[in-house]
């Protein structure tokens, strides 16, 4: 069997100690299986600590890009989102083993993960690049915060309506009042954007969707724009609002802030078994007939 990757990192739900203990047996089985094939195996530091995996070499998340050819993520979509953002500059492909609820991004099952991983290591896989978004918060002419998201960048309030103005490529689009606005990659269209009535975009589409959250004007509908678009949000009026990245990082906004959103220069690569089909995944996850 020809191995495509020589050095592999295993990452569990590294911010959830109790979940890591529950998946300890699977993590050990995976690490030992890879070692038996002569591969160099690292376990992410928090994963190793909380799951008590003392028999394996550990590695900090920030070092994975320097030493690793492939990262295997065992957890849910939230774990994969966090890892993808952390490794954006590393150019390390990711494989996901689902220990969450939905598993849109972590598509391998634990019960047959070893066989699926063996096939991927043998070169029987499909590479799927996924685009990300970057966003900057501009306040008084200065960059207050910047970040990236694999799923979505969201402006939202949990209290009252937000009034904001939207421009795309310096062209005025609309001023809207709503609970918020979701700016989503194709990957993120099966997440928060879907539950807010947005369209599902195939990952190969080069597009960004804008999905209002409970708009005050019912004719304000989701739209999709080219991925090269530069989107500017002007925060006009609200009591309280936040900008979030994949629902995991939040920044408080004030009136007058500008949020600039565009496609990230780099992509991340997901590896799937060669027989993977996006539409099969949708049918299973969304219970289509």
Protein Blocks (a to p, Z undefined) as FASTA:
>chain_A
ZZfbfbdcddddfklmklmmmmmmmmmmmmmmmmmnopacdddfklmmmnopakbccddf
klmmmmpcbdcdeddfklmmmmmmmmmmnopacddddfbfnommlmbcfklmmmmmmmmm
nopacddddddddddddeehiafbdcddfkbccdddfkbccdddddeehiafbdcddfbd
cdddfklmmmmmmmnopacddfkbccdddddehifblklccddddfkbccddddfbdfbd
cddehhlaccdddehiacdddddfbdcdddddfkbcfklmmmmmnopZZ
